[in-house]
Each structure stands twice: as C-alpha cells, then as structure tokens.
Amino acid sequence: MKMLTKMAIALAASALALPGISVAAQAAASPIALVGDVKAEKVITAPDGTEQTILVEPTAIIPGDRLIFGTDYAHGGGEAVNNFIVTNPLPTAVRLAPDADPALEVSVDGGKSWGTLAALTIANPDGTTRPAAHADVTHVRWVLESIAPGATGRLTYPAIIR
C-alpha cells in the first residue's frame, strides 16, 4: 500500500510539474506564469459533530481518496493575452471525479480531440462505440478567452485515486 501511495503522489506531482505541451509551448512566448499543485480532501469532525472538508498536502493516499488538482495563473505582462490554453494530463493513478464540472473540456484520447465528457465516445474493439466515462479522461483543459495584465486565477478539477 505504501508503494501505491508513493507512486500516486509521484505521478500527481509529475503531471503538474510537466504541464501539457500546449501550456509549455504557449508559456514560453507569454507573460503568464503557471504553478500547479495537488491537495487531498480530508473531512474533519468538530466537537459538536458537524463535518467540514478541508484541503491538505497528500501524505498517505489510498484508492478511493479524493484529490483536487489545481493550476494558479498570473499575468505579469503589460498587454492582455487572448485564448490562453492550460492543459493538464491526468496521472494514470487517478480518474476524473464524477462531480467534476460537466462543462469541463476533456480528452479521452490523449489530447487529440476535445469536448465535454457527455459529447465524447470511446471506440470498442468490435467497432461499436460507447459513451465516454469519467475513468476514460486523459486530459483536462481550459481556454481562457482573455487574461488582463495583473490578473490571477485558479483552475481546478477533482479526481479520485484508482
């Protein structure tokens, strides 16, 4: 179990340390800085019995645990940047959580094609297709229409350890 934990954390960290190619290529010619992180959701119970969900550093995770992947962006330049694309590959140790935003733009084929999950299909070996599922998602991305000078923001998606 410890090996799975270390592997999942390493995969999660590597996915954020090496953003998608479109991010790296675009960021090289852009004043937009990107910083990614991964947090684990933890439910704590107060003395009165109420529960609160907080985000913590993932130290020990097991299948079924929920993570929040985040990317902070900051515009350090003097002119607006238009149609900035932020792409995050999902580590193989996780799947997109079922409560992820249904409008989230995703890929189920390694980043070759994009759409909402409801609009995507998976080809079966027999040539038929089936609707894509959360477990099929390989990448998520956001297209930021315009980022004003000095603007900052955070992009997130929830995932579950397989």
C-alpha positions in Angstrom: 0.0 0.0 0.0 2.9 2.4 0.8 4.3 1.8 -2.8 0.9 2.8 -4.3 0.8 5.9 -2.2 4.2 7.0 -3.2 3.6 6.2 -6.8 0.3 8.1 -6.9 1.8 11.1 -5.3 4.8 11.0 -7.6 2.5 10.7 -10.7 0.3 13.5 -9.5 3.4 15.7 -8.9 4.9 14.8 -12.2 1.7 15.6 -14.0 1.8 19.1 -12.6 5.5 19.7 -12.9 5.3 18.9 -16.6 2.2 20.6 -17.9 0.7 19.7 -21.3 2.7 20.6 -24.4 0.3 23.4 -25.3 0.9 25.0 -21.9 4.7 24.7 -22.2 4.8 26.0 -25.8 2.4 28.9 -25.1 4.0 29.8 -21.8 7.5 30.2 -23.5 6.1 33.1 -25.5 3.8 34.5 -22.9 3.9 36.6 -19.7 1.6 34.1 -18.0 3.1 32.1 -15.1 1.6 28.8 -14.1 2.0 26.9 -10.8 0.3 23.6 -10.2 -0.4 21.7 -7.0 -2.3 18.7 -5.7 -4.3 18.6 -2.4 -6.2 15.8 -0.7 -9.6 16.3 0.7 -9.9 15.5 4.4 -13.2 15.5 6.4 -12.8 16.7 10.0 -15.4 16.4 12.6 -15.9 19.3 15.1 -16.7 18.6 18.8 -20.4 19.4 18.0 -20.5 16.6 15.4 -20.5 18.9 12.3 -18.2 17.9 9.5 -16.0 20.2 7.4 -14.0 19.3 4.3 -10.5 20.8 4.2 -7.6 20.5 1.7 -4.3 19.2 2.9 -1.0 18.0 1.5 -1.4 14.4 0.3 0.9 12.3 2.5 -0.8 9.0 2.5 -3.5 8.3 -0.1 -5.3 5.1 -0.9 -7.7 4.0 -3.7 -11.0 6.0 -3.4 -9.3 9.1 -1.9 -10.3 12.4 -3.4 -7.7 14.9 -4.7 -8.0 18.4 -6.1 -5.6 19.3 -8.9 -5.0 23.0 -9.2 -3.2 25.4 -11.5 -2.7 29.0 -10.5 -2.0 31.5 -13.2 -0.7 35.1 -13.0 -0.3 37.6 -15.8 2.9 39.6 -15.4 2.9 41.4 -18.7 1.6 44.7 -19.9 -1.0 43.6 -22.5 -3.9 41.3 -22.4 -3.3 37.7 -23.5 -6.1 36.1 -25.5 -7.1 32.4 -26.0 -4.6 31.1 -23.5 -4.8 27.3 -23.2 -4.0 25.5 -20.0 -3.8 21.7 -20.4 -3.4 19.2 -17.6 -2.8 15.5 -18.2 -4.5 13.2 -15.6 -2.0 10.8 -14.0 -2.8 7.2 -14.7 -3.3 6.6 -11.0 -6.4 8.8 -10.9 -9.7 9.2 -12.6 -11.8 12.3 -13.0 -14.3 12.6 -10.2 -18.0 12.1 -11.0 -18.9 15.5 -9.7 -16.4 17.3 -11.9 -17.9 20.3 -13.8 -19.9 18.8 -16.7 -18.8 21.8 -18.8 -15.1 21.0 -18.3 -13.3 20.4 -21.6 -11.7 17.0 -21.6 -9.9 14.5 -23.8 -10.3 10.7 -23.7 -7.7 10.1 -26.4 -4.5 11.5 -25.1 -5.3 15.1 -26.1 -6.0 14.5 -29.8 -9.6 15.6 -29.6 -11.6 17.6 -27.0 -15.2 18.2 -25.8 -17.4 17.9 -22.8 -17.5 14.3 -21.4 -21.1 14.0 -22.4 -20.2 14.6 -26.1 -17.3 12.1 -26.3 -17.3 8.4 -27.1 -14.9 5.5 -26.8 -14.4 3.0 -29.7 -14.8 -0.6 -28.6 -12.6 -3.4 -30.1 -15.6 -4.6 -32.1 -16.1 -1.3 -33.9 -19.0 -0.1 -31.8 -18.8 3.0 -29.6 -19.9 3.7 -26.1 -20.3 7.0 -24.2 -17.1 8.1 -22.6 -16.9 7.8 -18.8 -15.0 9.8 -16.1 -12.5 6.9 -15.9 -11.7 7.4 -19.6 -10.5 11.0 -19.3 -6.8 11.5 -20.1 -6.5 15.3 -20.1 -8.5 18.4 -19.0 -8.0 21.9 -20.4 -9.3 25.4 -20.1 -9.2 28.0 -22.9 -9.0 31.4 -21.1 -10.6 33.9 -23.5 -8.7 36.9 -22.2 -6.3 37.5 -19.3 -5.8 41.1 -18.4 -2.5 42.4 -17.2 -2.1 41.7 -13.5 -4.9 39.2 -13.5 -4.6 36.0 -11.5 -6.8 33.0 -11.2 -7.1 29.3 -10.2 -8.2 26.4 -12.3 -9.2 23.1 -10.6 -10.6 19.7 -11.2 -11.4 16.9 -8.7 -10.0 13.4 -9.1 -10.3 10.0 -7.3 -7.4 7.6 -6.7 -8.0 4.4 -8.7 
